[in-house]
């Protein structure tokens, strides 16, 4: 029979924490245009492009538009991506208030 020492008693009260696996960061698709608009700012961007037309910022690629203190107009997780690029609106659709 083993003797219950204070250390063994503490181990009985506080079981070991479960092992935590490697931390996986989610991949985000980000854009500077409003939701539903064609992502014009992301067309000539050095970042990788998602099927939805938004940028995938990565730390190894320098991009002044998508890194640092940037306020994105839209963003979603890659797992929730619809993958459909919105069509660019025509000039008269963008400027329909002119002439009214």
Secondary structure as GFF3:
##gff-version 3
##sequence-region A 1 100
A	DSSP	alpha_helix	6	13	.	.	.	ID=ss1
A	DSSP	beta_strand	28	31	.	.	.	ID=ss2
A	DSSP	beta_strand	48	49	.	.	.	ID=ss3
A	DSSP	beta_strand	55	56	.	.	.	ID=ss4
A	DSSP	beta_strand	74	77	.	.	.	ID=ss5
A	DSSP	three_ten_helix	78	80	.	.	.	ID=ss6
A	DSSP	alpha_helix	91	94	.	.	.	ID=ss7
###
